[in-house]
């Protein structure tokens, strides 16, 4: 069966989303997981907002007939929160879920510990908004 990079990207996104949204490793704020930031989501659901960015596919290995057999998948998750203490709590929860269950995700194998950084802090309408970034690298094999 031929698998495209687009399919790997979509399947990886869905696997990460499902990992954090359902089942054993579901995070506390699972209803606030999105594919992009939206003021509407923030107004309706509040903070934190968890954004799973489109996975980046690199280092693709193919078989002799051209089928993809392995690829590296980088996933970045942005966490927006209105207090730095809560931002750190949410980021730690997500990191720990991946440390514990990162090798139980369909076709993805965590190859290094998640890294995180509080990337941006800005003020919006008298509120401080913190944005943290989590980055994880997986090996996909089909």
C-alpha positions as CSV (number, residue, x, y, z in Angstrom):
1,X,0.0,0.0,0.0
2,X,1.4,3.4,-1.0
3,X,1.5,6.0,1.7
4,X,2.0,9.7,0.9
5,X,3.7,12.3,3.1
6,X,0.3,14.1,3.2
7,X,-1.2,10.9,4.7
8,X,1.6,10.5,7.2
9,X,1.1,14.2,8.2
10,X,-2.7,13.8,8.6
11,X,-2.5,10.4,10.4
12,X,0.2,11.8,12.8
13,X,-1.9,14.8,13.6
14,X,-5.0,12.7,14.2
15,X,-3.0,10.2,16.4
16,X,-1.6,13.0,18.5
17,X,-5.0,14.6,18.9
18,X,-6.7,11.4,19.9
19,X,-3.8,10.6,22.3
20,X,-4.4,13.8,24.2
21,X,-8.2,13.9,23.7
22,X,-9.4,10.4,24.6
23,X,-8.4,7.2,26.4
24,X,-5.7,6.5,29.0
25,X,-3.6,9.6,28.4
26,X,-6.4,12.1,28.0
27,X,-5.4,15.5,29.4
28,X,-7.5,17.6,31.8
29,X,-8.3,20.3,29.3
30,X,-9.0,18.0,26.4
31,X,-11.9,20.1,25.1
32,X,-9.5,23.0,24.4
33,X,-7.4,21.2,21.8
34,X,-7.4,22.8,18.3
35,X,-5.5,23.0,15.1
36,X,-5.1,26.8,15.2
37,X,-5.6,29.6,17.7
38,X,-9.0,31.4,17.6
39,X,-10.3,34.3,19.6
40,X,-13.7,32.7,19.3
41,X,-12.5,29.5,21.0
42,X,-10.9,31.6,23.7
43,X,-14.1,33.5,24.3
44,X,-16.2,30.4,24.3
45,X,-13.9,28.0,26.2
46,X,-11.4,30.2,28.0
47,X,-7.9,29.2,28.8
48,X,-5.8,27.2,28.3
49,X,-5.9,26.8,24.5
50,X,-3.8,23.9,23.2
51,X,-2.9,24.1,19.5
52,X,-1.4,21.1,17.8
53,X,0.5,22.5,14.8
54,X,0.7,20.6,11.5
55,X,3.4,17.9,11.9
56,X,6.6,18.4,10.0
57,X,7.7,15.3,8.1
58,X,11.5,14.9,7.5
59,X,14.1,12.2,6.7
60,X,11.8,9.9,4.6
61,X,13.1,6.4,3.9
62,X,11.7,4.5,1.0
63,X,11.8,1.0,-0.2
64,X,13.3,0.1,-3.6
65,X,9.9,0.4,-5.2
66,X,9.4,3.9,-3.8
67,X,7.0,3.2,-0.9
68,X,7.6,5.2,2.3
69,X,8.7,2.8,5.0
70,X,9.9,5.3,7.7
71,X,9.8,9.0,8.4
72,X,10.7,11.4,11.1
73,X,7.8,13.4,12.4
74,X,8.2,16.6,14.4
75,X,5.1,17.8,16.3
76,X,4.9,21.2,18.0
77,X,2.2,22.0,20.4
78,X,1.5,25.6,21.5
79,X,-0.2,26.3,24.8
80,X,-1.8,29.7,25.4
81,X,-2.7,30.6,29.0
82,X,-3.5,33.6,31.1
83,X,-1.2,32.9,34.0
84,X,2.4,31.6,33.8
85,X,1.8,29.2,36.7
86,X,-1.1,27.6,34.9
87,X,0.8,27.6,31.7
88,X,3.6,25.6,33.3
89,X,1.1,23.2,34.8
90,X,-0.6,22.4,31.5
91,X,2.7,22.1,29.7
92,X,4.1,19.7,32.3
93,X,0.9,17.6,32.1
94,X,1.2,17.3,28.3
95,X,5.0,16.5,28.5
96,X,4.4,13.8,31.2
97,X,1.6,12.2,29.1
98,X,4.1,11.9,26.2
99,X,6.9,10.7,28.4
100,X,4.7,7.9,29.9
101,X,2.6,6.9,26.8
102,X,4.5,8.3,23.8
103,X,5.2,4.9,22.4
104,X,1.6,3.8,22.5
105,X,0.5,6.1,19.7
106,X,-0.5,4.4,16.5
107,X,2.5,4.1,14.0
108,X,4.5,6.8,16.0
109,X,7.4,6.1,18.3
110,X,8.7,8.9,20.5
111,X,12.5,9.1,19.9
112,X,13.4,11.8,22.4
113,X,12.0,13.5,25.4
114,X,9.6,16.4,24.7
115,X,11.3,19.8,25.0
116,X,9.5,22.9,26.1
117,X,9.9,26.6,26.4
118,X,7.8,29.5,27.5
119,X,8.2,31.3,24.2
120,X,6.2,34.5,24.4
121,X,4.6,36.6,27.1
122,X,2.5,39.5,26.1
123,X,-0.2,41.8,27.5
124,X,-3.7,41.8,25.9
125,X,-6.5,44.0,27.4
126,X,-4.8,44.2,30.8
127,X,-4.2,40.4,30.9
128,X,-0.9,38.7,30.6
129,X,-1.0,35.9,28.0
130,X,1.7,33.3,28.1
131,X,2.5,31.0,25.1
132,X,4.5,27.9,25.7
133,X,5.9,25.5,23.0
134,X,6.3,21.8,23.3
135,X,8.3,20.0,20.6
136,X,8.5,16.2,20.1
137,X,10.1,14.0,17.6
138,X,8.7,10.7,16.5
139,X,9.6,7.9,14.1
140,X,6.8,6.9,11.9
141,X,6.9,3.4,10.4
142,X,4.3,1.9,8.1
